[in-house]
Amino acid sequence: MWWIDWFNHGFWAWMLMGPAMMLLAIAACLSIGYLVVRAVRPSRAIDILRERYARGEIDQREFEERRRLLQF
């Protein structure tokens, strides 16, 4: 019968579809998680700038100017 031939040829494609979709879902979750963590974490450049200001290496005018440039 025709459905037996289709089943034999299409069986492996369907067997690979499940794991492929699972990998796609895992990759999407990891990507979203990475973007969220990256957006929440403070910038390292701003931290360095604050440390330099606290140590007195730069004055308030220079601190504000550089902070404004770093924050886009």
C-alpha angles and dihedrals in degrees: 000000000000097000093059091057092048092048093052094050098039098041096087093047090056091045090056094045095072098054091041091055091046091053090048091051092048092049091050092050093048092048093051091046092051092051092048093049091046092051093049098045113089118244117265091218092058090049091053090048091052091050092052090049091049092051090050096244091127131029128235095264093054091043093053092045094051093042090053090051093049095049093058 
